[in-house]
């Protein structure tokens, strides 16, 4: 539950200003996160031995005031809540038929502070039906645990099969980078629990992710560009069959 608690704290901090205006009752993001987990558990259906199917599409029904606040924050909040669902599904061993999507919708019959969640299961293929007055919906998110993190370096592909991989000019590094602008132990990539981070190991020339210098660590997303010396590295998340070193 540590990761879920961390996500909830991040949601609460990120949208405190959006959801805490005035003294009236209001919907808190942590309440939505908790309700989402209950909705997943309540609607999960066992379809075979050891296989339980969970819903992957969720509508959060909000009063006018809460809907307006949610619109101010928009997609970033929905993305955080998608991560809550994905991590809960993983922790319970459920199965998803498609990417997790969450949208916020205005329900005129609800009072401030009152909300509900409806859910359904949708396969990843096929057109999506139109829906009235949707909030911005997150891009489709597949659980990262189903994807293989890899690095594309100078035409070669390296799978990150260990929780910690060190890149550098030393022959003792896990991945050797033949670049005089790279330190012997330049950068570490830590992956696990559906996330990956780049950590600079006190290199002489620094490390950069998407043009921003890494101070401490930086989270890596699919397609991120890591720069070390003159070497550019592409971080990707691929289906396991596409990973591997040539």
ZIURQUI-V212457 format. One record per backbone hydrogen bond with DSSP energy under -1.0 kcal/mol. NH is the residue of the N-H (numbers start at 0). CO is the residue of the C=O. If there is no record, write none. Layout:
NH CO
NH CO
This chain:
4 0
5 1
6 2
7 3
8 4
9 5
10 6
11 7
12 8
13 9
14 10
18 14
30 27
31 27
32 28
33 29
34 30
35 31
36 32
37 33
38 34
39 35
40 36
41 37
42 38
44 52
46 50
47 50
50 47
52 44
53 94
55 119
56 119
57 100
58 117
59 102
60 115
61 104
66 62
67 63
68 64
69 65
70 66
71 67
72 68
73 69
77 73
78 74
79 75
80 76
81 77
82 78
83 79
84 80
85 81
86 82
87 83
88 84
89 85
90 86
91 87
93 88
94 51
99 140
100 55
102 57
104 59
106 61
109 106
113 110
115 60
117 58
119 56
123 96
134 103
145 142
146 143
147 237
149 235
150 157
151 233
152 155
155 152
157 150
159 148
160 158
164 188
166 186
167 174
168 182
169 183
172 169
174 165
176 167
178 176
181 178
185 166
186 166
187 198
188 164
189 196
190 162
191 194
194 191
196 189
197 217
198 187
200 185
207 226
208 211
209 224
211 208
213 206
216 214
217 197
219 195
222 234
223 220
225 232
226 207
227 230
230 227
232 225
233 151
234 223
235 149
237 147
241 238
242 239
